[in-house]
Amino acid sequence: MSLVLECETPPLREDETGAIRVGNSRVLLETVIRAFQDGASPESIVHRYSTLSLSDVYNAIAYYLRHQDSVEAYLNQREQLAESVQQRLSTIQSDIGLIRTRLLSQQNQ
């Protein structure tokens, strides 16, 4: 019996928002890679995110290690997007806080 070697496509897919998900799960690639960079083993990542399969996590990490520059560029882009969303939310929340304060002061009059 001989071993059949096959090329496998990485278990990564882009969703409708442009985010890359791992396997058939909703777990983001950046979640897996940042956990790996923080020292988490593939087994512990699967333990944290039970919708992931161990083979998908190993394959996602292998893809990252083989394509580090492009994955890091993607991760940086995602971080910039998250910061932009956070800034917009803090502006909205600030406005809501002002409205709440005004409403409370009117009730106390």
JOJO-V698860 format. One record per residue. PSI is psi as a letter, one per 40 degrees, with the letter a starting at -180 (none if undefined). Layout:
{{PSI} {PSI}}
This chain:
{{h} {i} {h} {h} {h} {i} {h} {i} {h} {i} {f} {i} {i} {h} {a} {e} {e} {e} {i} {h} {i} {h} {a} {e} {i} {e} {h} {i} {d} {d} {d} {d} {d} {d} {d} {d} {d} {e} {e} {i} {i} {d} {d} {d} {d} {d} {d} {d} {g} {e} {e} {i} {i} {d} {d} {d} {d} {d} {d} {d} {d} {d} {d} {d} {d} {d} {f} {d} {d} {d} {d} {d} {d} {d} {d} {d} {d} {d} {d} {d} {d} {d} {d} {d} {d} {d} {d} {d} {d} {d} {d} {d} {d} {d} {d} {d} {d} {d} {d} {d} {d} {d} {d} {d} {d} {d} {d} {e} {none}}
